[in-house]
Each structure stands twice: as C-alpha cells, then as structure tokens.
C-alpha cells in the first residue's frame, strides 16, 4: 500500500496497513534531519521518515521580484501562501497583502508581525486592502509540477488561511477582535471580500489536482475559543460553509488546523464539511473523547504532544503516548499520527526519528 492509498483508506474510516504519518519542521530542524540522514534535500528526509503527505501552494505574482532570504530565518510548517516577498527595510518583509514581519534574531521563530495594512493608527479602513491577482497562470507552475511529481504516490495538500486569521493579520489582532463587537459592518464587508478570494483560490487548487485543502489559523486558547462560539457561528460559520460547500466534491477533503480547545464548535465544523481536524492538541482536548464523540464523522490528525512528550519526555513516554493514541483513537481508521505542531529545535532529533520509525513498523 503506498502513501496515497493509505491516507485515502484512513479518511474513509477504514484500517490501512499502518497509520498514516505527517509532520512539520522548522528550518533548523529540517537541516539537522538532513545531517542525521546524510541527505541534501527535504524530500529525502520526508521519505525516510515515512511521511505520507506532500504540501504545495501557489507562488507570488511573477511581476514581483521575490526575495526569499527570510526563509533562512523563519520556520516552515503547513504551507500557506504567505510569502513575504519584498524587503521594505532591513530585516522587515512585506507580503502581497501588505502585511509585514520583522525579523528580530537569527533563529526560526525570532520574528513578529510589524505592520497591519488595514489599521491606520487604530482606525480600520479597506482603502489599503490589496487582493493578490490569481489570474496569472505562472503563479501555479510550481504547484502543477508538484502535483505531477507526487500525486501518483502521495496525497497532495495545499494550504489557505482561515478568514479569522487573515482578518486579524490585516487589521491587527486586538483591533480586529474589537471590531467584531463594535464595527460589524466593516468586518462583514472584509470577510465577504476574503471569502470570494479564497473560494476562487481553492477552486483553482482543486482544478489543478490538489487532494486536501488545509485551512490554517488558530481559533482557540488552551481553555476555549478566542471568541464566543455564538459569535463564531453568526459571522464565520456561514462563510466557511460557503467556501467549503462551493468546492466540495468527491475525492476532495477539507482539513482545519487550529491549536487550542475548539471542542465547542466541532459539531459545527463537521456540519459544514470539515473532514480532517488538526492537531487535537492533547493539552487542551482529549483525543479519546473526540474519537468517541465524532470518530465516525471526522479524521483526527496530529494528537501527539509537542510541548510535553516530544520536548520533555523519554522514548518510553513517547512510545506509551503512541500506543495510547492507537488504542484510543485508531479503531475504524480516521487517525493520522503527527506532532501537535511544527517540530522546534528543542526536540531531540532522536525522538523525532523514534516516533516515525515506531509508527512505520507498527502493523495493524
């Protein structure tokens, strides 16, 4: 059974030959894995680890003279098309939307958001909203090559931002949360524009041959949603339903990534068409309970504690957590094993290798 067959069997809630594997790695971790395996390219590392997914996304408009030097300092995780392509000043980069980051050090996570284009000294305005032009076919050349290269053997996923995430990046986090309560007219206008953009982008991804659409953007804290469930249902749920419903078809799966405790809206996510939920952060939600309640309707993806087991645990701790997930969540398919977030450089390389080797060799 190859990776593609394995994942498809799993998301259809059937038992594969082994549990599918996925994972994300900061650049420093990927470099260390290349050194460990004595290989030069990322694909070779993914192959040795047994990762069953391959990720892709569109590239910036070819009219932009893209500067990718920031990639040497930032991490790589779920692949979302947030390319910071223009250096506006030393160590500060801007993406096609006008959102900027400031690199503050020489490690993967030494950066912060430094500019939100719709926020003019606290006043929100759509005047500075720049929507990337999707009409250029050259944006998708690499994506088409990736699909041609991987799709016979692997599942190919492409990431897009959630509306909540993109909105606060454009407006600033605290200012956007405030606007949800005091300026709903602005919020709804912005969300409708973003919804149309992402509906079209997802349509293009699917037409080119992507299998899984990964919607990325945290909605939860460790205790609860960042906003009230009722507010999420009234503003975000209908638009997410349109995005998914307008592109749903046989063989296409929708995946939502959100850290934190989002248990209050899992039934809503299933209702509107989410097929795969990541990462089921075990510090915040109990994967066993999620499986018991929703295991026939959704695939659990992730579930292995990064902040505790991978960073602080022994190999025996890691083995026990894997076995617990398999026993509690692995019946009837619907389980992809992965860390609960991107591997950081405080995770021992030996623990990463142990995790993937153990799952690869665990036959169902």
Secondary structure, DSSP 8 states (H G I E B T S, - for coil): --HHHHHHHHHTT---SS-EE---B-HHHHHHHHHHHT-SSHHHHHHHHT--EEEE-----TTS----GGGGTS-B-S-BS--EEEEEETTEEEETTS-EEEE-SSSTT-EEEEE-TTEETTEE-GGG--------GGGGHHHHHHHHHHTTTSEEEEEEE-HHHHHHHHH-HHHHHHHHHH-HHHHHHHHHHHHHHHHHHHHHHHHHT-SEEEEE---B-SSSBSS-HHHHIIIIIHHHHHHHHTT--TT-EEEEE--S--GGGHHHHHHTT--EEEE--TTTS-HHHHHHHHTTT-EEEEEE-IIIIIHH--HHHHHHHHHHHHHHH-TTS-EEEEESS-B-TTS-HHHHHHHHHHHHT---
